[in-house]
């Protein structure tokens, strides 16, 4: 079976609303969802699974706490979930892009 629909979740910074875009072809669609807070990970992943996504990936801004909530939210779906990771040498650049809240 080939992948026909998948989701990617990323952060959109200070935006107030969730952004949802769909691209691809007739044979494979990507639903990209931008969220204003990583706390929305579980909710958005369940919505993507309900929408027929067969695989969901998250950008590197999501941590272990959010991914644990996603696992619970997707337990009944059987959808594989992945997270983009970065080498330790990327830390300075990542902190510049994603500073701690309140910094």
PyMOL commands that set and color helices and strands:
alter all, ss='L'
color gray80, all
select helices_A, chain A and resi 38-50+64-73+88-97
alter helices_A, ss='H'
color red, helices_A
select strands_A, chain A and resi 5-11+19-24+29-35+55-58+80-83
alter strands_A, ss='S'
color yellow, strands_A
deselect
rebuild
show_as cartoon
